[in-house]
């Protein structure tokens, strides 16, 4: 699976306007809706579902990154949005540090294997210090997209 297959290019927000976790989640879900990945009428419901999932255990796994996610019947394939928060967001991350890079993932509930593949794809690159550092420094959606292209090429999936 390629990052560029799951990330909706026009749903990359750099920088995020949000300064709080729940606002950032809603901003990213809204960006997916504005760009045709989900129905606009579902933004509130999907945002609440992601936030509810987040309350079960933070998806801020440390090193300044988080991957909030939810499986839902409202999507037919995996979609991701990416947000860059230069000032950092409180995400109750495992290392207690602010989150600067957020990959929000919506997956079809009836195909859990696709969710797992997408999470592995995302975590595969987010465990790389250099990739995280460059993402954090990205100032525009185009810069983020370029980094995703490089990551896909480096993984041999381009």
Steps between C-alpha positions, in 0.01 A plus 500: 500500500627846411458813709382682189224240456351578838582866562262737323740757355258790542431393860853590609493801730828680563468676732198390700289784640399289802686536828326211681475129424124481444504811281781350291306176456192692382711717268651190338166317466356818350786513247416144394136602456587813301702284265244227436629221725197512730159664489502850657195404709718239677775734622356538850422128540841387374683760707318380812584137414871579467497701825316218679766256376769742618353502852547121521874551460706771339627443149780746572774240498788735571769685307251777412261289294147364537281280283139538612282248320163334487335219306161598363225381269500848343806446277555242228880525502777633721544878509757705688553869562824652626537806720812685609476689831812720531409608853418146610178347633435337836412144398577314822783336309687210654813714546291794633639724224292719267393358164606684186398249230154342486399223259122455531375170359145389411463135401211278388371306799431185298861477372725507808798366304509825298505696826794296625686540168446878508615526862811296418570726203464815712697369797769365268596854402416672829755287683774660286653796683608680181151471345333631818743789519442604137122466537503718809688767305263489200330834451265420210281210386725468192805445722313231695389330176859505375616327818230234458619442142858462623391258772307289248804495268737407783274215609499359149126554458512799265 
